[in-house]
Amino acid sequence: MDMKKRDFLSLAAGVGAAAGLAAATGKAEAQGRRPSPGGRPIPVGDRGLANSNVQPSTVDWNYKPRRVNKAIELWEDGQPIYYNGSGLGPGVDPYAQGVKMARTWYDAINVEMEHGALDFTQLREFMRGLVDGGPTRSGHRTPAVFVETGIIALDEAYARANSWVIQQLLDCGIHGIHQCHARDTKAVQVTMQMGCRYPFKRAGIKDLPMRGLRGSAAGFAAEIWGVELFKYNHLADLWPLNPKGEMIFGVKIEDTFADQQVEGTLALPGLSMAEWGPGDHSYWLYGLDVMPEDGSRPPNIIGMPEMVAVRKKVLDLCKKNKVMFLNGASTDKTALDYVIGQIQDGAMVLEGGEDSAIMGREFTKRKMPV
């Protein structure tokens, strides 16, 4: 059964659909769709478009944005961000999808290219659509956009050989990279510090061991951000390494090799966020034993001792290194991913539905409009 990682996680946590719907999920995902709560597949291009316009009771309607990157602005205010997927997929017009997503309830959009198509033209058109359909209700030019890349952190040589992909993605005008399978600290260092940064020395910012490789052709990215090219060169740096930087870099600690080097990886200068990758982690820890071939409901995987330990380790290191912790979020008070519980635990990057975001924003007394 073809099932995305977080669909699998939702089932494991007991917050997803029943076993019959799980089978429908696999079929829908194979066709580039996801199931609705009632089991009716929703076309990929319609994902996340509904915005109920429910604002937190503390909203400030006079709010004025101070940054390009909406996610960083919220983090600086002590607020979690809420995100989900882009809705891009086979048969979806990327420009039109961008226009539709421009006023989404998401704070950030994840363009999934780990298993989705690595398509730079599609990404540019999506970003162009976001600009033309915007601004967001908070006044930002676009939501924050990061790409979940298929360039994993395998080893240093692999990272160097594939760093060109990171530069191509950033030149599309996105605001960050989320690297899967962050198993080798040196590989992450290459991708993050060389692939994402310019070679400039910056006043007040410590020089890093690996100098940036980005070149002088970011005119399209500057246009997407709505700034002059030279201004873009000043802003296109990693936060919080550079407090003025508008780019984010995240990692997934999602296999047993990544576990072995996690202390060093999450201490790297330039890192913004990290997650524990429960879907893939379960592959490495338990294999097919927790994936019934008949598609029946799997056990409560994220409650298993090994998984609990993995999550705690990543969360503790995130707190130690001031890195934003990412976790799924739901409105089910009995679930391990209950949004209020996640916020109280320190999660600052939450993936879920609008209902979870509404609940979380009210709990944290958010002021920025949605």
Secondary structure, DSSP 4 states (H G I P E B T S, - for coil): ----HHHHHHHHHT-S--HHHHHHHHHHHHTTEEE-TTS-EEEGGGTT-----PPPTT--TT-----S-HHHHHHHTT--EEEEE----TT--HHHHHHHHTT-S-SEEEEEESSS---HHHHHHHHHHHHHH---TTS-SS-EEEEEES--B--HHHHHHTHHHHHHHHTTT--EEEES-B--HHHHHIIIIITS--S---TTSPPPSS-----S--HHHHHHHTS-HHHHHHH-SBTTTSTT--BEEEEE--SHHHHHTHHHHTTSTT--EEE--HHHHHHHHHGGGGS-TT-PPP--GGGSHHHHHHHHHHHHHHHHHT-EEEEE-BS-TTSTTBHHHHHHHTEEEEES-HHHHHHHHHHTT--S--
